[in-house]
Amino acid sequence: MRDDRTYAAVVAVFAAFLYLAILVGAFGLISLTTNTEVIADPDVGPLVGPIMTGSATVLVLIFLIAIGTRVPAQNQKISPPAAIAVAVAAYLVFIAAGGIAGAAGDPANPFHYFIFAFGQLGSVYAITAGIAAFVVTLLYQLVLVGRFRDRGRPRWPWESPDDE
């Protein structure tokens, strides 16, 4: 049982890095395609974007570890409602972290949190953070359900198990 939890935690770390890579790549492509900035408000400072992305990534990691370690390996299943919950949480944390970091970047304006956060609600970047969390969570669950480790490594059609 402990090996299954360790396996799930290690796969969750790799899935969180996949989520981060997807966000960075998607934000870059969206920015180039739409000719917009990821953080449209220059007054919030240069660290708001990394804080938002890092917060969403940490949240996804925590949720993936919780999903993978609380259920025994033989009972793992793909759960779209859990993936939707992770996606909504990542979307909200992405926005909230940006609002808090934006308010810290401009302490003279106490309502900057609300202004920045409401500006992010319909942002394609925040929506992308949620969609990416949904996809990564489903992929993570698929890897846990597949339990590739229990069946051995994948083999080419011309290989036989006796080769090793």
Secondary structure, DSSP 8 states (H G I E B T S, - for coil): -HHHHHHHHHHHHHHHHHHHHHHHHHHHHHHHHHT--SS--GGG-TTHHHHHHHHHHHHHHHHHHHHHHHS-GGG----HHHHHHHHHHHHHHHHHHHHHHHHHH-TT-TTHHHHHHHHHHT-HHHHHHHHHHHHHHHHHHHHHHHTHHHH-S---TT--GGG-
